[in-house]
Amino acid sequence: MLLSTRNDASVAIPAEPVPDSAPRLAAGDDYRWELGVGFAWERFRSSVFNASAVGMNTSVSYLTNDWFAVEGSVSSTFAPSLAQIGKVRFLNYGVGPKIFWQQHTWAPFLHVLVGGTHALPQTAAGGQNAFMVSPGGGADWRWLPRLSVRLEADYVRTSLYSQHQNNFQLVAGLVFHF
């Protein structure tokens, strides 16, 4: 009679690790989308008129991995009435790449948005619609797992009234992660 020294019931075969199909975006979270809503201040300067406008900025980002996103942004700002032309309104919209460096609670970023601008009122100097490019950056501070505080500064290059304008915009607001 043969005695077996091996107990087959006590041998455990380790399971193969299951690969994670979705890359990790940051330590502890898997959020792919960001919705930013904030207060915007835009400084517009041209030979036709100069204005400081305040309003809202909204952005949506889709994070493709742990350092790159595609972002779309819309800013709508309003300035007080100017004596020679009346109320001033700006609408800037664009889409482009966003590169970020996710830290534990901070996520600084750089982005370049390309799109258009719409300005009111219409003046004799030219059209209301123009090409817009806006490179800039900022930082998000993670306050809660699904909520961050954002500070952002952007250079806004437009070409209204048959000339180019060098403007800038500051944004402060909240970012929702989902």
Legacy VTK file of the C-alpha trace (Angstrom):
# vtk DataFile Version 3.0
C-alpha trace
ASCII
DATASET POLYDATA
POINTS 178 float
0.000 0.000 0.000
1.349 3.413 -0.998
1.004 6.334 1.326
0.894 9.769 -0.195
2.700 12.521 1.675
0.933 15.182 -0.302
-2.548 16.351 0.631
-4.143 17.619 -2.565
-6.873 19.482 -0.700
-4.357 21.730 1.089
-2.477 22.885 -2.016
-3.675 26.279 -3.193
-2.916 27.449 -6.677
-2.596 31.237 -6.868
-5.078 32.923 -9.181
-3.860 34.854 -12.188
-4.069 38.623 -11.619
-6.800 40.282 -13.659
-5.427 43.230 -15.648
-7.119 46.558 -14.982
-8.483 47.728 -18.327
-8.968 51.348 -17.219
-5.792 53.261 -16.339
-5.650 54.892 -12.940
-6.143 58.648 -13.164
-4.960 59.581 -9.694
-4.312 57.978 -6.353
-7.634 56.554 -5.214
-10.029 57.755 -7.902
-11.228 56.745 -11.336
-13.082 59.896 -12.423
-12.964 60.470 -16.188
-14.974 63.701 -16.491
-14.552 67.176 -15.002
-17.137 69.966 -15.065
-15.738 73.361 -14.123
-17.947 76.337 -13.275
-16.471 79.640 -12.222
-16.393 83.401 -12.062
-14.497 84.963 -15.007
-12.903 88.375 -15.421
-11.756 89.366 -18.917
-9.733 92.402 -19.942
-10.364 93.431 -23.563
-8.257 96.098 -25.258
-8.550 97.360 -28.827
-8.294 100.611 -30.764
-12.122 100.744 -30.906
-12.740 100.397 -27.142
-11.302 98.977 -23.916
-13.405 97.098 -21.385
-13.160 94.960 -18.257
-15.901 92.347 -18.292
-17.125 89.888 -15.643
-19.224 86.762 -16.056
-19.177 82.956 -16.077
-16.774 80.332 -17.376
-17.824 76.727 -17.939
-15.487 73.932 -19.000
-15.835 70.193 -19.588
-12.822 67.863 -19.721
-12.525 64.189 -20.595
-9.424 62.588 -19.038
-7.910 60.022 -21.400
-5.140 58.935 -18.998
-3.272 60.198 -15.924
-1.768 63.277 -17.650
-3.841 64.209 -20.759
-7.394 65.454 -21.313
-9.529 67.001 -24.053
-11.210 70.197 -22.879
-14.027 72.398 -24.138
-14.712 75.807 -22.614
-17.238 78.644 -22.916
-16.906 82.076 -21.269
-19.655 84.676 -21.278
-18.696 88.072 -19.853
-20.409 91.446 -19.621
-18.968 94.941 -19.196
-20.710 98.115 -18.034
-22.102 100.467 -20.650
-19.559 102.593 -22.462
-20.704 106.081 -23.470
-19.796 105.815 -27.142
-21.025 102.245 -27.846
-23.378 101.028 -25.119
-23.291 97.630 -23.370
-20.368 95.330 -24.098
-20.670 91.513 -24.128
-18.187 88.776 -25.038
-18.653 85.079 -25.731
-15.469 83.009 -26.085
-15.641 79.304 -26.956
-12.921 76.797 -27.704
-11.672 73.228 -27.527
-8.194 71.783 -27.164
-5.682 69.642 -25.289
-5.048 69.856 -21.568
-1.930 68.487 -19.867
-1.970 68.082 -16.091
0.251 66.744 -13.320
-1.906 65.002 -10.719
-0.428 65.276 -7.230
-2.040 64.163 -3.961
-4.244 67.257 -3.553
-2.958 69.582 -6.321
-3.313 69.228 -10.083
-1.556 72.030 -12.009
-2.424 72.138 -15.721
-1.646 73.786 -19.063
-4.089 74.009 -21.952
-4.509 75.573 -25.401
-8.039 76.315 -26.564
-8.813 77.128 -30.202
-12.202 78.439 -31.243
-14.037 81.681 -31.737
-15.281 84.827 -30.084
-18.467 86.833 -30.479
-18.530 90.471 -29.341
-21.385 92.923 -28.961
-22.063 95.633 -29.923
-21.468 95.723 -33.645
-19.244 98.689 -34.531
-18.360 100.400 -37.797
-14.815 99.034 -37.391
-15.691 95.440 -38.304
-17.474 92.213 -37.535
-18.677 90.671 -34.308
-17.234 87.164 -34.848
-13.573 86.210 -34.966
-11.012 83.452 -34.475
-9.741 82.986 -30.905
-6.767 81.115 -29.447
-6.274 80.935 -25.699
-3.195 79.314 -24.130
-3.113 79.296 -20.358
-3.022 77.254 -17.226
-3.912 76.987 -13.599
-4.288 74.579 -10.731
-7.046 72.522 -9.129
-6.932 71.889 -5.380
-8.827 68.723 -4.368
-11.119 69.742 -1.531
-13.329 66.621 -1.487
-13.042 63.402 -3.541
-15.496 64.729 -6.153
-14.916 68.499 -5.749
-11.936 70.767 -6.445
-11.291 74.512 -6.298
-9.794 76.011 -9.489
-7.672 79.102 -10.196
-6.854 79.765 -13.856
-5.195 82.465 -16.006
-5.406 82.580 -19.813
-4.006 84.743 -22.596
-6.811 85.404 -25.110
-5.799 86.321 -28.666
-8.665 87.544 -30.861
-8.909 89.270 -34.241
-11.954 91.523 -34.071
-12.407 94.835 -35.934
-9.815 93.962 -38.628
-6.996 93.887 -36.071
-5.562 91.586 -33.401
-6.227 91.965 -29.678
-4.038 90.678 -26.849
-6.372 90.120 -23.906
-6.367 88.012 -20.762
-8.860 86.221 -18.567
-8.806 85.126 -14.914
-11.114 82.371 -13.610
-11.891 81.206 -10.065
-14.388 78.434 -9.464
-15.278 74.830 -8.644
-14.605 71.583 -10.504
-16.921 68.568 -10.168
-15.366 65.133 -10.870
-17.539 62.268 -12.130
LINES 1 179
178 0 1 2 3 4 5 6 7 8 9 10 11 12 13 14 15 16 17 18 19 20 21 22 23 24 25 26 27 28 29 30 31 32 33 34 35 36 37 38 39 40 41 42 43 44 45 46 47 48 49 50 51 52 53 54 55 56 57 58 59 60 61 62 63 64 65 66 67 68 69 70 71 72 73 74 75 76 77 78 79 80 81 82 83 84 85 86 87 88 89 90 91 92 93 94 95 96 97 98 99 100 101 102 103 104 105 106 107 108 109 110 111 112 113 114 115 116 117 118 119 120 121 122 123 124 125 126 127 128 129 130 131 132 133 134 135 136 137 138 139 140 141 142 143 144 145 146 147 148 149 150 151 152 153 154 155 156 157 158 159 160 161 162 163 164 165 166 167 168 169 170 171 172 173 174 175 176 177
